[in-house]
C-alpha cells in the first residue's frame, strides 16, 4: 500500500521505518521480529532508490507494546519528528504494526496529512489517494481491531476458567501471600508472618471503625505494605500504609456487594470478620474518591470478566 504525494520541491524522500511487536518474547534474540520487519522495509526502500527514497538512521522500534493504543515510546518519538519536519515518508511491514485501532489510526493519519507525510505498507500494495483505496484500508483495520478483540476475549475466558478452579491468575501478590514458582505453574502460598499482620489489621479496623487510627498504629509499629522483587531484580513496595493503601488491602480480601461472585478471603482472616469489614465500609460510604461501582475486590484492582465473573478461592 502506498500513499505518496508528489514531491516537486524535494529530491530526497526521507523514510522512517516503524516496527512493533506486541510481546517481549524473543526480543533478546540476536535476530528478532523487529529486525525482520526493518529488513523488509529497507529492501522496499532500496527498490525505490531511483525515486529518491532514503532510509533515516533513527530506529523507531516498539518491542512489547500493544497496537490497541498510542502509548508507545517509539511511536511518540516518530510523531514528534514528523511535527519537526524531519520525515517525509513512514514505512511499516503491515498496517497493523502502526495501529490496531481505527480511531488511533485515523488520528495518526491526520497527523501525516497535516505534515504531507506519506505512508507505505510493504506487504499491502494499494493506493489510498482515491476512495476505493481508503475503503480497503478501513476494511483491513477493522479486521485488525477485530482480531485484537478476539484475542482479548480468549485471554479473559482463560483467566475466568483458571479463577473458577481456584488457581492464581497472575499479578502482584497481596500482603499475606507469596508466589511459589517451583511447580509446573505458579501458585499462591501463605506467608505466615504477613498473614498474622493482615489478621491484626482486620481486628484493628473492626475495633476502631475508622481507617486513620489504624494507619497511625501501623506507622508506629513500622508495618509496611508488600515487599516484592521482580524477575528483573527490581525491588518494589515496602512503603508505609496510608488510608488509600490500607483500604485497598482490606477490600481486596472483602467480597464487595457489587462483585457478586468473587470471594477472595485470606486463610488468615475469618469470613465473618471479612463480611463485617465489608458491611462497615458500606455503612461508612468509603470510596476513597472513586465511585464504588468501579472498585474491585481482586489483586489487580480492576473490574473485569476474569476476576468478577468467577469465584477465586484462597489456597489452604
GIFENLIN-V874747 format. One record per residue. RES is the residue in one letter. SS is DSSP state (A for helix, B for strand, O for the rest). Layout:
RES/SS  RES/SS
This chain:
X/O  X/B  X/B  X/O  X/O  X/O  X/O  X/O  X/O  X/O  X/O  X/O  X/B  X/B  X/B  X/B  X/B  X/B  X/B  X/B  X/B  X/O  X/O  X/O  X/O  X/O  X/O  X/O  X/O  X/O  X/O  X/O  X/A  X/A  X/A  X/A  X/A  X/A  X/A  X/A  X/A  X/A  X/A  X/A  X/A  X/A  X/A  X/O  X/A  X/A  X/A  X/O  X/B  X/B  X/B  X/O  X/O  X/O  X/O  X/B  X/B  X/B  X/B  X/O  X/O  X/O  X/O  X/O  X/O  X/O  X/O  X/O  X/A  X/A  X/A  X/A  X/A  X/A  X/A  X/A  X/A  X/A  X/A  X/O  X/O  X/O  X/O  X/O  X/B  X/B  X/B  X/B  X/O  X/O  X/A  X/A  X/A  X/A  X/O  X/O  X/O  X/A  X/A  X/A  X/A  X/A  X/A  X/A  X/A  X/A  X/A  X/A  X/A  X/A  X/O  X/O  X/O  X/B  X/B  X/B  X/B  X/O  X/O  X/O  X/O  X/O  X/B  X/O  X/O  X/O  X/A  X/A  X/A  X/A  X/A  X/A  X/A  X/A  X/A  X/A  X/A  X/A  X/A  X/A  X/A  X/A  X/A  X/A  X/A  X/A  X/A  X/A  X/A  X/A  X/A  X/A  X/A  X/A  X/A  X/A  X/A  X/A  X/A  X/A  X/O  X/O  X/O  X/O  X/O  X/O  X/O  X/O  X/O  X/O  X/O  X/O  X/B  X/B  X/B  X/B  X/O  X/O  X/O  X/O  X/O  X/O  X/B  X/B  X/B  X/B  X/O  X/A  X/A  X/A  X/A  X/A  X/A  X/A  X/A  X/A  X/A  X/A  X/A  X/A  X/A  X/A  X/A  X/A  X/O  X/O  X/A  X/A  X/A  X/A  X/A  X/A  X/A  X/A  X/A  X/A  X/A  X/O  X/O  X/B  X/O  X/O  X/B  X/B  X/B  X/O  X/O  X/O  X/O  X/O  X/B  X/B  X/B  X/O  X/O  X/B  X/O  X/O  X/A  X/A  X/A  X/A  X/A  X/A  X/A  X/A  X/A  X/A  X/O  X/O  X/O  X/O  X/O  X/O  X/O  X/O  X/O  X/O  X/O  X/O  X/O  X/O  X/O  X/O  X/O  X/O  X/A  X/A  X/A  X/A  X/A  X/A  X/A  X/A  X/A  X/A  X/A  X/A  X/A  X/A  X/O  X/O  X/O  X/O  X/O  X/O  X/O  X/A  X/A  X/A  X/O  X/O  X/O  X/O  X/O  X/O  X/O  X/O  X/O  X/O  X/A  X/A  X/A  X/A  X/O  X/O  X/O  X/O  X/O  X/O  X/O  X/O
